[in-house]
C-alpha cells in the first residue's frame, strides 16, 4: 500500500495522498442513474396525463377522439406549451449523464442548465398566455384556472431561479478549472 504524506497544521497532523496520485472524487453512478430514471418516469407520467386527462374533462365525456383533440384550441395550446417542459426534462437527463461520467464541471453542464432556465422561462410565458386565454373566454370557473396557472408559474419560477443559480456556480467552477489548467 502507498502511504500518504503528512503535514503539520497547528497541532494536528493532516494526512494527504502522495503528490503523484490524482485525487478525484468520482460521483457514484447509482444516484445519478436513479435520478435519470425518476426523470424518465416524470416524462412518461406527464405524457400519460396529457393524453388521458382530456377524456375526463366534463365537456368531453361523450365526445369522440376527433372532437376532443381537434376542436379545442386550448388543448392544442397546452400541447404546444408542454414542448419546453419535455425539452427541459431531456436536458436534465443529459446533465445527469455528464455528472455520471465525472464531468459535472463542464461547458456541456453549464449549457444544459442555461437551457433548463430558458425552458422554465418559456413555460412561464406559456402559462401567462394561457391565463389570458382563460380570462378572455366565457367560463364558469375562471378563478380555478387562474389560481392553478399562478401556482404552476410559481413552480417554474423556482426552477428558473434554481437553474440560474447553479448555472452561475458551475460556470464559475469551469472558469476556475480552466484558469488552473493553464
C-alpha positions as CSV (number, residue, x, y, z in Angstrom):
1,X,0.0,0.0,0.0
2,X,1.1,3.5,-0.6
3,X,1.4,5.7,2.5
4,X,0.2,9.3,2.3
5,X,2.4,12.3,3.1
6,X,1.8,14.1,6.4
7,X,2.0,17.8,7.1
8,X,1.7,19.7,10.3
9,X,-1.2,22.2,10.6
10,X,-1.5,23.7,14.0
11,X,-1.4,20.8,16.5
12,X,-2.8,18.1,14.2
13,X,-1.2,16.0,11.6
14,X,-3.1,16.1,8.3
15,X,-2.8,13.0,6.0
16,X,-2.6,13.8,2.4
17,X,-2.3,11.4,-0.5
18,X,1.1,11.3,-2.2
19,X,1.6,14.1,-4.7
20,X,1.9,11.7,-7.7
21,X,-1.6,10.3,-7.1
22,X,-4.6,12.3,-8.5
23,X,-7.3,12.7,-6.0
24,X,-10.6,12.8,-7.9
25,X,-13.8,12.2,-6.1
26,X,-15.8,10.1,-8.6
27,X,-19.5,10.6,-8.5
28,X,-21.3,7.4,-7.7
29,X,-23.2,6.1,-10.6
30,X,-26.2,4.7,-8.6
31,X,-27.7,8.1,-7.5
32,X,-27.4,9.6,-11.0
33,X,-28.9,6.6,-12.7
34,X,-31.8,6.7,-10.1
35,X,-32.4,10.4,-10.8
36,X,-32.3,9.7,-14.5
37,X,-34.9,7.0,-14.0
38,X,-37.0,9.5,-12.0
39,X,-36.8,12.0,-14.8
40,X,-37.9,9.4,-17.3
41,X,-40.8,8.4,-15.1
42,X,-41.8,12.1,-14.7
43,X,-41.8,12.4,-18.5
44,X,-43.9,9.2,-19.0
45,X,-46.3,10.3,-16.3
46,X,-46.7,13.8,-17.8
47,X,-47.3,12.4,-21.3
48,X,-49.8,9.9,-20.0
49,X,-51.7,12.7,-18.1
50,X,-51.6,14.9,-21.2
51,X,-53.2,12.2,-23.3
52,X,-55.6,10.8,-20.7
53,X,-57.0,13.9,-18.9
54,X,-58.9,15.4,-21.8
55,X,-61.1,12.3,-21.9
56,X,-62.2,13.0,-18.3
57,X,-63.0,16.7,-18.7
58,X,-66.7,17.5,-18.2
59,X,-67.5,18.7,-21.7
60,X,-65.5,15.8,-23.4
61,X,-67.1,12.9,-21.6
62,X,-69.2,11.9,-24.5
63,X,-67.1,13.4,-27.3
64,X,-65.3,11.5,-30.0
65,X,-61.5,11.4,-30.1
66,X,-61.6,13.8,-33.1
67,X,-63.8,16.3,-31.2
68,X,-61.5,16.1,-28.2
69,X,-58.2,16.7,-29.9
70,X,-59.1,18.8,-33.0
71,X,-61.9,21.1,-31.9
72,X,-60.3,22.5,-28.8
73,X,-57.7,25.3,-29.4
74,X,-56.8,25.5,-25.8
75,X,-55.8,21.8,-25.8
76,X,-53.6,22.4,-28.8
77,X,-52.0,25.3,-27.0
78,X,-51.4,23.2,-23.9
79,X,-49.7,20.5,-26.0
80,X,-47.5,23.2,-27.7
81,X,-46.7,24.7,-24.3
82,X,-45.5,21.3,-23.0
83,X,-42.7,21.2,-25.6
84,X,-40.3,23.2,-23.4
85,X,-41.2,21.1,-20.4
86,X,-40.2,17.9,-22.1
87,X,-37.1,19.5,-23.6
88,X,-36.1,20.7,-20.0
89,X,-36.5,17.1,-18.8
90,X,-34.3,15.9,-21.6
91,X,-31.6,18.5,-20.7
92,X,-31.8,17.4,-17.0
93,X,-31.4,13.8,-18.1
94,X,-28.3,14.8,-20.2
95,X,-26.9,16.9,-17.4
96,X,-27.1,13.9,-15.0
97,X,-25.4,11.8,-17.7
98,X,-22.5,14.3,-17.6
99,X,-22.4,14.1,-13.9
100,X,-22.4,10.3,-14.0
101,X,-19.4,10.5,-16.4
102,X,-17.5,12.5,-13.8
103,X,-17.9,15.7,-15.9
104,X,-20.0,17.8,-13.6
105,X,-18.0,21.0,-14.2
106,X,-18.0,21.2,-18.0
107,X,-19.4,23.6,-20.5
108,X,-22.0,21.0,-21.5
109,X,-23.4,21.0,-18.0
110,X,-23.5,24.8,-17.9
111,X,-25.2,24.8,-21.3
112,X,-27.8,22.3,-20.1
113,X,-28.5,24.4,-17.0
114,X,-28.9,27.5,-19.2
115,X,-31.3,25.6,-21.4
116,X,-33.4,24.4,-18.4
117,X,-33.6,28.0,-17.2
118,X,-34.7,29.2,-20.7
119,X,-37.3,26.4,-20.9
120,X,-38.7,27.4,-17.4
121,X,-39.0,31.0,-18.5
122,X,-40.7,29.9,-21.7
123,X,-43.2,27.8,-19.7
124,X,-43.9,30.9,-17.5
125,X,-44.7,32.8,-20.7
126,X,-47.0,30.0,-22.0
127,X,-48.8,29.9,-18.6
128,X,-49.3,33.7,-18.8
129,X,-50.7,33.4,-22.3
130,X,-53.0,30.6,-21.1
131,X,-54.2,32.8,-18.3
132,X,-55.1,35.5,-20.9
133,X,-56.9,32.8,-22.9
134,X,-58.9,31.7,-19.9
135,X,-59.8,35.3,-19.0
136,X,-60.9,36.2,-22.5
137,X,-63.2,33.1,-22.9
138,X,-66.5,32.5,-21.2
139,X,-66.0,30.1,-18.5
140,X,-67.8,29.2,-15.3
141,X,-64.6,28.5,-13.4
142,X,-62.1,31.2,-14.3
143,X,-60.8,31.6,-10.8
144,X,-59.8,28.0,-10.5
145,X,-57.9,28.1,-13.8
146,X,-56.2,31.4,-12.8
147,X,-55.1,30.1,-9.4
148,X,-53.7,26.8,-10.9
149,X,-51.9,28.9,-13.5
150,X,-50.3,31.1,-10.8
151,X,-49.2,28.1,-8.8
152,X,-47.7,26.4,-11.9
153,X,-45.9,29.7,-12.9
154,X,-44.5,30.0,-9.4
155,X,-43.1,26.4,-9.6
156,X,-41.5,27.2,-13.0
157,X,-40.1,30.5,-11.5
158,X,-38.5,28.4,-8.7
159,X,-37.0,26.0,-11.3
160,X,-35.7,29.0,-13.4
161,X,-34.1,30.7,-10.4
162,X,-32.5,27.4,-9.2
163,X,-31.1,26.6,-12.7
164,X,-29.8,30.2,-12.9
165,X,-28.0,29.9,-9.6
166,X,-26.5,26.5,-10.5
167,X,-25.5,27.8,-13.9
168,X,-23.6,30.7,-12.3
169,X,-21.9,28.4,-9.8
170,X,-21.0,25.7,-12.4
171,X,-19.8,28.4,-14.9
172,X,-17.6,29.9,-12.2
173,X,-16.2,26.4,-11.4
174,X,-15.5,25.8,-15.1
175,X,-13.7,29.1,-15.3
176,X,-11.6,28.3,-12.2
177,X,-10.7,24.9,-13.6
178,X,-9.7,26.4,-16.9
179,X,-7.5,29.1,-15.3
180,X,-5.8,26.4,-13.1
181,X,-5.1,24.2,-16.2
182,X,-3.1,27.0,-17.9
